[in-house]
């Protein structure tokens, strides 16, 4: 039986949770397009941009 891909991707570390909270806080202050562009650039800087 094929497993649900989303179900397999919901496990996150505490540092990822902190990053998510930070991003959500930033979302309240920045235009959405700016935030998305910033996160994409940061992903490239870290060498692990993921668009899936």
N, C-alpha and C positions, 0 to 999 in steps of 0.2 A: 504494500500500500504506500502511495506517495505521501510524504509528510508535507504539511503546510509550511512554506518558506518563511512566512511572517512569524509563525510560532517559534521557529528556530532562531529568529533574530531578536527576540525580546529580552534576552539575558544581557544585562549591562553591568559594568563595574561601577564602583562608587565614584571614580574619577569621571567616567562617562556621564553619570547622573549629575555630578556637579557641573560639567560642561553644558549639559542640557538645561539645567536651571539658569546658568549664566546666559545662555542663548535666549531663553524665554524672557529673562529680565531685559536683555538688550532689545528684544523684539518690541517691547513696550515703549522704547525710546527712539528707535531708528525706523526709517522707512523700510518696508519689507525688501524691496529690490536691493537696497544697500546692504542689508544684513545677509542676504543670500550671496551676493557677490563677495562679501567679506569672508564668509564661511568657505566658499569655494577656493579663494586665494589662500586661506589659512590651511586648508586641506592639502593644497599643492606644496606649501612651505614645509609641512610635516611629512610630505612624501607619501601620503596615504589617502588621497582624495578618492572618495567612493560615491559613484553616481547610481548605485543599484538600489 
